Amino acid sequence: MITAWVALAAAVLSPDLSRSAKQKLDRIYEGKVPPRSTILLSQDEINSFLRYDYAAQVPRGVTEPWIGLEPDLVQGSAAVDFAEWRTAGGAPPGKLLGWLLRGKRKVEAAGRFTSSGGNGRVDIESVKIGGMPISAAAVTFLIEHMVRPRYPAAVVGRSVPLAFHLEQARVERGRLVLRFR
């Protein structure tokens, strides 16, 4: 598996690629994609969008977000200060959790994404915090107690309907292929 930081070094990020991704995403959000259309988003477009046009929406406590795409596999990394991120969401962590998770840590995650028939599913394969692998039980705990309270629609391990009239979102090497109904 390619590590996030090696792939990031090889990435081509630019305001032009960010604008290209934003135009495509705006068409999707505004419902302006014709039926049976396909939209391609390259890994560099996605990462440029995260760096430029989406940067103001990245939650406080999260920096250097990066997404890597391999067949059916999404890899991501960011530098995260969990206490700052949680506090910015309106729910400061308890003393123990705040002590355990304070300070910036490199977070890396990989998950399988599959979809068809208008439904998609994410299964987490691995998570590392500060280079240390996190157990499945700890990942479940973090999702339930840190991610879901802030993002209730975040679903892992079961199939859910895709939004925006998507028939399929297919992850390929270096790109995301969006096919619409």
N, C-alpha and C positions, 0 to 999 in steps of 0.2 A: 504494500500500500504506500502511495506517495505521501510523504509528510507534508503538512500544510505549509510549513515555512519554506521548504524547498520549492514547491509549486508556486508559492507567492513570489519568490525571487524571480521566477521565469515569467510571471504574469505581465501582460501589457495592459496598463491602466491608463485611461485618459478621459477627459471631459467629453470628448466626442463619442466614445463608447458608452459613457454614462447617459448621454442624451439619447442615443439610439435605444438603449434599454428602457429609458423613461418613456419615450414615444410609444414603444410596443406595449409597455405596461399600462399607460394611459388609455390606449385603444381597448385593452382588455377590461379595465375598470369601468370605462364609459360604455361598455357594451357595443362597441363599434367593430367587432370582429365578425365578418360574414360567416354564416354556417359552413361547416366542413372545411374551415381554413386551418392552416398550420402556421404557427409562429415559432421561430427559433431564437433562443437567447443563448449567446455564448457565455462561457465561464468568465471571460474577460469583460464582457458587457455587464454581467451580474456583479462582479467585483468592483468594476468602475462605478456602477450605480451605488453600491454600498459606500464607496470612498467619497463620491462627489454629491450626487443628487439626494441620496438618502441619509447622508451623514448627520443632518440635524435631527432625524428621527431615531437614530441609534440611541438606546437608553443610556442614561448616565451610569457610569461604572463599567461600560463596555467600550473597548477600543480595538482597533485593528481587526475588524471582522473580515473573514475570508471564507469563500465557498469553493470546494473542488468537486468536480463531477466526473464520475466513472460509470460504466454501465450499471444501472440500477443502484448505484452507491453515491450518496451525498456525504462529503466530508466537510467539516467546518471547524474553524478555530477563531478564537478571539482572546484578547487579554481582558479578564473580568475581575472587578472588585465586587464580590458578592454582597458585602455589607452595603456598599454605596448603591449598587443596583437595586437591592431590596428596599433600601430606605427611599430611593427615588420613586419606587412604585407605591409608596405610602404605607409600607409595612416593615418597619425596621426589624432585623432578626433578633431573636432572643440573645441573652448574654452568651450562652454556650455556642450557638450557631455563629454569632457575630465574632467570637474569639477564634473559632475554627476556620472561618472563611474570610477573615479580614485581610486586606492587602490584595494587590493585583496578582492574579495567577493566570497562566496560559491554560486555556481550556480547549481541548480537541475532542471532537465527536465524529463518529461515523455511523450512518444508518442506511439501511436498505429502503428504497422507495419503489413501490410498484403501483401501477394503476391500470384500470381498464373499465369499460362500461360505465364511465362517469364516477367511479369510486377510486380512492387511493388509500394506501397504507404505508406507514412508516414503522420500521422495526429497528430499534437502537442496537448496533453491534458492539460499539465500544465508546467509552468516555475516559478521558484522562484529564486530571486537574494537576497542574504543576508537574506534568510528566508521569504522574502516578496513575495507574489504571484504577478505575472505580468499579466496585462490584455492582452487579445487577440490582441488588437490594438498595444500595446507596443511590444509584441512578433513579430508581423508582421513587425513593424518598425525596430527592431533589426535584424531580418533576412534579410530584404531588404537593410539596410544601413550598416550593419557590417559583416554579414556572406556571403551574395551573392557576394559582391565585391571581397572577398578573395577566395570564393569557388563557382564559377558560376554554377556548376552542382548541388548545393544543392537545392532540390525541395521539397516543403511541400504542402500537400493538393491536390495532383493529382497523377495519376498513370503514372509511367515512366518505360521504358524497363530496365530489370536487365542486368548487364554486365556478362562477363565471361561464357556465355552459361548457365546461371542459369535458371532453370524452376521455382523454388520456393525457397525462403528463409523463413523458418518458425521459429518463436520465440516461444520457449517452456520454461517451468520453468527450469532455470539454464543452458540452452543450445540453440545454434543456429543450425538448421538443414538445410543444403544446398543440394538441389537436382538439378542435372544437366540434361540438355536435351540430 
